[in-house]
């Protein structure tokens, strides 16, 4: 009897000590996965998942880059097309083609032909305004120039939203984008390190407009019962941001990391994307009623990954020179 008890005790210790562990890096506003969905993955694969949130997408990428020679994360979540360029250039990710990719509804969302990143949500960058402070929003990008100290934006060095906004203006104005930013500078109230900080300022009424997402009307309808804040996309067209997750190069938990990538394309994960990410899921799941208020761009503009890869560093340096 004593031997049996000792055996069971040692088995328990062995199981606890050697249960698989997975570390996921993501940005602050995606911390919801800790409470909403990670438990399901842990139960299914008998493992522990440590979710670490690090500001915005740019901060997450910087951390993985810093730990390149001694990686501490297995999964990185929340990189978009522009941040992907740096991750690919720095050789931070491992390729993986998930069998669940067949469930992605629009193959144009697969922007990475090396499969270093697997998309899990997408949405258009947009401007959000408060109708109580502004009855009619601007129609074009040029209309912003006369609106002094009225816009909250994010820093493209630390924020994926901010970098997407910079790319949006480059897609619109092409070679003339620097002149546009010189004119726009006086219209910007503040440059926040990330989306969370921008929204906090916007909610308290510091400025009537902020750079955000086309689904913000859905957020307002869901939580306020009406479209308190409204999103709009200027006539020039909308820039679509696609967010993905990837396996960190050098992970010691490759098999479990693959299962996690499969998991983010599962129905149970994807159906939680709309009301937590305020983005569109990449697979066919039923959308909440509030998403009737999401703005879909009539025209989509973009920049190729190749062009971003060649120019993003110089574009950001030029932006810094203009702004500071």
DRENVO-135554 format. One record per residue: residue in one letter; x, y, z of N, C-alpha, C, CB in turn. Coordinates in steps of 0.02 Angstrom, whole numbers, plus 50000, padded with zeros to 5 digits. Atoms other than C-alpha are relative to their C-alpha. Glycine has a CB too. Layout:
REM DRENVO-135554
AXYZXYZXYZXYZ;...
This chain:
REM DRENVO-135554
X500424994050000500005000050000500445006350000499535000050061;X499564994249997501415011950047500365001049933500514999150056;X499664999550065502325007849884499545003049947500254993049978;X500484997450049500745011549785499915007550009499324996550007;X500094992949986500515028349871500625003949977499885001150076;X499384996750021502345032849843500045000549924500624996350027;X499985000050073502205027849660499545005349971499814993049973;X500484995150024500655038449634500245007150013499314998950032;X499744993549982501465053049724500565002249952500274999950073;X499454998550046503025052049616499755001349929500514994449999;X500304999050066501955050649459499695007049995499464994749986;X500304993449999501015066349509500535005449994499595001050065;X499454995150003502635075849539500305000349930500554998250052;X499715000450067503325069849373499555003649949500114992749978;X500484997050047501735075249281499995007650007499294997350012;X500014992749989501705092549362500655003249977499885001550074;X499354997150015503565095349340500145000249925500544996150034;X499815000750070503625089949159499415001349952500284993249988;X500554998350045501945095949091500255005549952499375002350039;X499764995350051502205105748931499805007150017499734998049931;X500144992949989502305124648943500115003749935500455002950056;X499974995950060502005137148804499975007350020499434998149950;X499994992949985502445155548812499785003949938500705002350024;X500284996150055501445167648704500115007450015499254998649990;X499934992849995501945185848677499465003249956500715002449978;X500494996350040500565197748621499945007050028499324996449999;X500054993149976500035215748643499475000750054499835004749941;X500394998949939499115223248791499264998649992500095006950024;X500735000650007497345223948723499784993049979499755005149950;X500195006950015497425205548676500074995650061500444997449943;X499965003849938497595200448857499384996050015500155004550057;X500635003649989495795194248847500074992549990499475002749953;X499945007150014496405177448782500164996050063500534998749947;X499835003549938497045173248957499374997150033500355004750049;X500615002049966495285172349028499484996849954499705005950035;X500545001950045494225169348874500094993249965499915005349948;X499925005750045495025155148778500594995450015500075002649930;X499405004049989496735149148838499864993550039500525004150037;X500175005949960495955137148964499794994149957499455001650049;X500225005350045495175127348822500604996549968499545002849945;X499405002850030496865124948738500404995950051500445005649971;X499635003549947497695120048903499684993350016500035004450063;X500355006349985496365106948937500094994949944499265001350013;X499965004550058496455099748763500684996849994499835003849937;X499325002650011498345097748761500384998950065500395004849956;X499705001349935498675095648948500655003950009500134992550008;X499414995749997499865110348954499845006550038500255001649929;X500084993449971500145127349033500205005249948500435000850065;X499854994650047500095143148928500115006450039499435000949947;X499834993749967500955158848991499935005649948500734999850030;X500134994450046500245174148902500315006350029499245001049986;X499664993849978501365189548917499815005649953500774999050002;X500204994350040500685206248857500525005550005499315002650021;X499454995250004501905219648801499825006249959500624996749970;X500174993950035501105236048751499674998749934500625004249990;X500285000750067500765236948564500414994949960499975006849964;X499665004950043501285225848419500735001449990499664999749934;X499304998250009502895235448395500424998150060500065007449988;X499655001949939503385232348576500124992550003499625002350062;X499955007350001503055213748556500564997849954499334996849979;X499495001650049504145212848402500695001850026499875003549933;X499364997749973505535222748487500264995150053499945007050030;X499805004849947505545210448634500274993649969499404998550046;X499775006150032505695195248521500675001149966499484997549949;X499364998250033507085203948424500565000350052499945006749962;X499504999449946507995207848588500224993150025499715004150057;X499865006749974507885189548640500204995049944499404997450038;X499875004250059508375183048468500494994350013500275004349944;X499495005149988509905173548528499834995350058500675003350014;X500235004249944509005166548680499245000750006500365002050067;X500734999050001507145165548637499644997350061499714996849938;X500395002049942505955165048784499274998849983500055005250054;X500695001050023504335164948686499984994449949499715006549970;X500115005250051503635150848580499565002749944499674993850032;X500484997250048502255160848495500005007550007499284997150012;X500104992850000502105178948445499345001549963500605003849966;X500654998450030500365186048409499935007549991499434997350045;X500184993050010499795202448334500435003949952500025003350064;X499614996550050501035206348196499585000949937500654996149984;X500354998950063500285214348041500494999949942499615006750002;X499585000450060500955215847863500645004050006499615002349940;X499404995749996502145230047905500494997350052499795007150018;X499555002749950502845222448065500304993349978499634999250067;X499765006450027503015205847973500665001049963499484997049952;X499404998650039504325213847862500634999850043499955006849965;X499445000049954505485216748010500134993050027499885004950058;X499935006849973505145199448082500344995449949499324997250020;X499725004250053505575191347916500735001849987499595000749935;X499334997650013507115202047889500494997950056500015007749994;X499585001849943507775198148064500024992550013499755003550062;X500015007349994507415179448042499774997850070500704997149986;X500265001249933506355178848200499494994450004499705006250027;X500555004750000505045166148146500164993649961499385003349970;X499935006350036504895148148087499374998849958500114994150050;X500565001350046503805142847941499564994250025500274998449930;X500475005549984502245132547973499365000949960499844999950076;X500614999950039500805128347857499484995950038500104997249928;X500515003449960499315124247967499494996749954499655005050047;X500535003350039498065111547899499345003850005499914992850023;X500624996249991496715123547963499955006049955499945002250072;X500004994350045497195136647834499444999549948500685000549964;X500545001050049495885129047719499365003550022499874992549989;X500604996949974494585137147832500005007749992499914998350073;X499974992850010495175154847794499575001949940500735002549990;X500514998650050493755162647694500255003749939499445003850031;X499744996050055494765174547586500754998949995499825007550009;X499295001750007496435168447521500455006249992500104995349942;X499614993850004496975186647495500275002050069499585005749970;X499764998749932497195187047684500664996650014499474997850051;X499365003649992498675175247664500555004149966499974992849969;X499524995350030499915189447633500724997450003499965006650035;X499335002649990501435179047685500084993349966500164999450075;X499945006350038501905165947555500534995350030500185001549928;X499525004349965503275159347672499684996650060500625004150022;X500385002849943501965155247804500365000850066499844992749987;X499704998349936502955163347943499465002550048500565005249992;X500574997649961501335171448001499364996949974499965007749998;X500675002550018499585164048003499495005250022499864993050033;X500484994849981498195177247998499444997450045499695003149937;X500575001949957496865176948134499465005350003500254998550070;X500534994950006495955193548108500215005349950499855003150070;X499844994550046495855208547993499485005550007500034997449926;X500474994349997495065225647981500325006149968499795001550072;X499754994050033495225242347895500185005250053499485002949951;X499844994149960496125256947976499505005449982500755002349988;X500494994850012494925271347996500105005750050499284997250005;X500034994649951494625287748084499354999250039500035007149965;X500595000349957493425288048230499885006950028500084994750057;X500154993349974492525303748284499404999750047499865004949943;X500554999449952491315309248419499495004849971500265002550070;X500514995750031489695315948340499785005750045499404995849981;X500194994649954489385326248497500465006049992500024997550072;X499524994650009490925336448455500095002049927500664998150030;X499914998750071490875335548266499414997049962500684997249974;X500605002550034489285334248161500174996349936499545005849984;X499835003050065490065330247993500754998849997499775004549941;X499285001450003491755321547976500305002349934500134992550011;X499664998250063493055326347844499874994749946500765000850011;X500125004650054492795318547673500654997249971499605003449945;X499375002150030494605317647617500585001350048500135003649933;X499414999049959496345317147691500205007450003500584995949974;X499804993050002496655335047637499575004350047499955002649930;X500444996249955495175340947744500285000450071499314996950001;X499725000049932496175336647901500485005850012500364993450013;X499464995149993497475349847867499785006450036500275001849931;X500254993849968496375364247926499764998950072499435002949958;X500265001749934495885355248088500575000050052499644993149999;X499434999349956497195361548210499904996350067500145007350013;X499985003649936497625350448361499364995950012500115004950057;X500645003549996496135339048328500054992449994499555002549947;X499955007250015496825321648292500504996650047500224998949927;X499555004249960497585308148403500244994349955499654997350065;X499725005450040498755296148313500464995750043500385002749937;X499545004449965499925281948362500695000349967499734992750000;X499304999750023501815281248346500174993949957500485000550060;X499845005750043502345270348198500614996050022500115002449929;X499425003749974503925265448292499804994850052500505004950031;X500195004549946502965256748431499314996949991500015003750065;X500705002150008501195254048366499874997349929499535005850015;X500185002850066500575242748226499465004449968499754992750007;X500514995550027499065254448207500335006349972499495001950055;X499654994050022500225269348194500404998849936500465002550053;X499625001650060501325260748065499534999049940500434993850012;X500485000950054499795255747964499735006849976499424995650024;X500244993450020499185273847967500535003549957499845004250062;X499474997150041500875279747902499994997049930500694999050032;X500035003450065500785266747763499385002049960500024992450009;X500624997850032499005272047726500115006749964499435000750052;X499884993450031499555290047694500494999449941500275004950052;X499525001050055501005283947586499644996949940500594995450022;X500395003150054499795273147485499575005249964499564994350027;X500434994850029498695288447458500405005249963499585003450055;X499644994250028499985302047424500644998149963500185004850055;X499425002550037501415291347356500615004550012499844999649925;X499384996249992502965302147324499905006650036500315001249933;X500154993649968502095317247399499814999250074499445003549963;X500235001249932501775309347570500355004350052500094992750017;X499644995949951503125319247660499715007050004500755000449982;X500314993350000502355335747607499334999850035499925002649928;X500655000549966500665329547667500105000050076499634993649978;X499895000349928501365325447840500235006750027500514994650016;X499794993349978502185342547851499395004550010500485003249949;X500624996149994500465350147823499554997350056499624999949933;X500435003249950499605337647938500245001150071499954992649985;X499694999749934500795340148084499625004450050500715002449994;X500354995349955499865355148158499304997750019499965006849968;X500675002549985498225345448155500024994450052499684997449936;X499935005649953498905331848270500085002750071500614995649981;X499964998049930498585334348455500564996350036499334998850035;X499505004049965499665320048516500154993649962499774998450072;X499795006450029500625304648460500084995150059500685000749959;X499995004749944500265290148579500444993949982499284997750017;X499595005950014501395274848598499594994149973500364997850062;X500425005550024499915263148563499275001949997500094993950044;X500714998850008498065261548526499655001150067499674994249963;X500334999349935497555259448709500065007050028500304995050049;X499894993349975498335275948758499615005249960500755001749999;X500384995450043497525284648609499264999950018500094998149926;X500725000649986495795278048651499835003150068499784992749997;X500114997049934495965283348833499945007649994500564998150049;X500024992850010496315301148777499375002149962500635002449962;X500594998650041494925300648648499364999750042499954995249941;X500605000849959493635294348773499905005750050500034993450038;X500064994449953494015308548892499905006649965500625000350045;X500164993950038493715321148753500585004649985499515003750037;X499434995750014495485327348725500025002249927500654996450017;X500034998250071495205327348538499384996649969500654997849962;X500605002850030493695324048424500114994249952499635005349965;X499855005250049494585311948307500624996150020500105003149929;X499395004049992495805297548324500054994849944499994996450069;X499885005450048496585284748209499844993550035500735000149972;X500205006349968495785267948247499794995049946499425001350050;X500215005350046494785254448158499285001049978500074993350033;X500664999250030493245253348049499464996350039500014997649928;X500495003749960492405241948177499835003750065500274993150016;X500134996549937492365255148314499265001850009500415006450002;X500724998949995490535258748274499664993950030499715001649931;X500275006249972490185240648317500134999850075500324993849965;X499834999749929491075242848484499515004650037500735002550010;X500454995149969490015258048522499294997250006500005006549960;X500685002849999488405249148476499944994450051499824997349930;X500015005749954488855233848580499985002350073500604995549988;X499934998149930489315243048740499605006150022500725001250014;X500384994149983488345259248730499284999949975500355006149974;X500685000650026486785253248641499855004549941499525001450054;X500074995750059487055265848502500695001549974499615006750018;X499344998550029488435271748388500255006750028499955000249922;X499754993949967489135284548512500595002849961500204998550072;X499444997950042490745285048412499904997149931500684997650031;X500105002250069490715283748224500674999749964499515004749963;X499405000850040492045277448107499875002349929500244992750000;X500064998150071492365284247933500664998949965499765007349993;X499415000950043493565281147791499975005349946500024992749969;X500004994750051494055295747679499904997249929500665003950002;X500175002050068493595295347495500574996749963499775006149961;X499435002950035495355290347444500034992450006500645003050027;X500015007249992495045272647509500284997750067500384996849944;X499805002749935495415261347658500604995349994499434996350032;X499425004449996496995252247709499844994350048500645004050024;X500195005849960496685234547773500614997350037499694994649956;X499485002949958497735228047918499814992750015500085004150066;X500095007149985497925209147937500484998150056500114995649936;X499585001949944498565202248102500114992450000499695002350067;X499855007150001499435185548117500404997850061500394998349938;X499605003049946500305173848239500524995549968499554996050050;X499475004250028501935164648212500384996450055500475004249959;X499585003949954503115152148291500685003250004500054992549977;X499364996649990504655160248365500574995249983500075002550072;X499435004250020506275153748289500404997950061500455003849950;X499625002749944507195142548411499574997350056500445005350027;X500435002749948505665137048509500184992750016499265000349978;X499885006949979505905121248610499354996150005500374999950068;X500665003149997504045117448599499665000349931499565003550054;X500254999450069503825116248411499334996649990500514997149952;X500635003750011502445103048414499415003550032500064992950028;X500544996549966501395112248542499875006849969500165000850075;X500084993550034501705128748453499594999249936500705003149984;X500405001450060501015121148293499264999150018500264993749964;X500695001149978499465115548387499665006650018499984995250060;X500284993549982499235133348450499815003949937500505004050042;X500174996750063499295140348273499374996949970500594999449949;X500625003350023497985127448224499405002650040500054992350006;X500544998149954496955132748375499725006949985500254999850070;X500254993350012496845151148327499555000449938500585004949992;X500455000350057495945145848168499394995750014500374997249939;X500575004149982494705135048262499385004450008500134996150066;X500624996349992492885140048274499945003350069499404995449988;X500074997349931492965142348463500425006350010500214994750051;X499594994049995494395154948446499735005549956500734998449982;X500214994950049493765163848291499345003550019499924996849933;X500644997049982492015166748361500085005150057499514994750019;X499874995249947492795176448505500375006249975500404996850055;X499634994450028493775188048390499605006549995500264998249931;X500364993750010492405200748347499915004350062499344998649971;X500164996049940491905206148523500595000950047499434996750037;X499404998949960493665205448593500545003949962500284993350024;X499514996750041494805210848452499715006149964500284995249949;X500334994850041493525222048365500315000349931500045006950034;X499775001150069494175215248202499554994449972500774998149998;X500385005450031493425203048079500394993450006499865001649926;X499675006650000493805184348100500174997949929499544994750034;X499785002050068494695176047955499624993949975500754998550000;X500405005850021493555160747952499265001850003500144993850044;X500724998750002491675159647925499684998250067499664995949943;X500375000949938490885162048095499465005450003500475000350063;X500554995249996489275171048139500235006350037499394996950036;X499804993649971489565189448174499465002650046500165005149945;X500494997049956488725198648318499595005449963500355003250062;X500434995050031487285210348274500325006949997499345000450038;X499684993549997488335225248325500475001349941500395000750065;X499554999150056489475222148176499645002749938500344993449983;X500364996450053488105229248066500235007249996499244999750012;X499774993149997488865245848120500735000849978499925002650071;X499314999650023490615241548058500015002949930500334993050001;X499944996750066491195251847909500444995749955500305007150008;X499625003950050491755242247755500215004949945499574994149971;X499774995150050492835252647636499754998549930500765000349999;X500225000850069492145255547462500594998749954499635006349976;X499405000750041493915256147395500574998050047500175006649962;X499435002249959495445246947463500655001849965499964992450013;X499354998450027497205253447438500534996450042500135007749999;X499495003949964498815244647486500705001649973499864992549995;X499304999750021500705243847473500264992850003500425004950046;X499755006850002501595227847425500504998850057500324998449933;X499535001849947502605218647557500725001449978499924992650020;X499324998850027504135220247444500195007350007500044997849927;X499874992849996503985239147439500095002250073499445004149967;X499944998549929503725239947627500684997750025499444996650040;X499365002749977505255228947656500585004549979500104993049972;X499464995950026506345240147549500035006950031499945000649925;X500034992949983505765256747619499795001650072499535003249956;X500304998349936504995255247794500485003750047499754993750034;X499534996749955506575260147889500105007349980500674996449999;X499904993150022506875275647782499375004150007500245000149927;X500634996449991505025280247787499925002350072499414995649979;X500084998249929505015279947977500515005550019500104993850045;X499504994849986506635290247985499765006849973500684998149969;X500264993850030505855303247870499415002650041499794998949927;X500564998049958504285303347977500255003250065499554993950017;X499714997349938505335306348134500265007149987500574995550026;X499724993450016506225320948050499455005249991500424999649936;X500564995350010504555328748004499675001650067499484997149951;X500394999149939503715326248173500405002950058499714993450020;X499614998049942505165329748290500615004349982500234993950038;
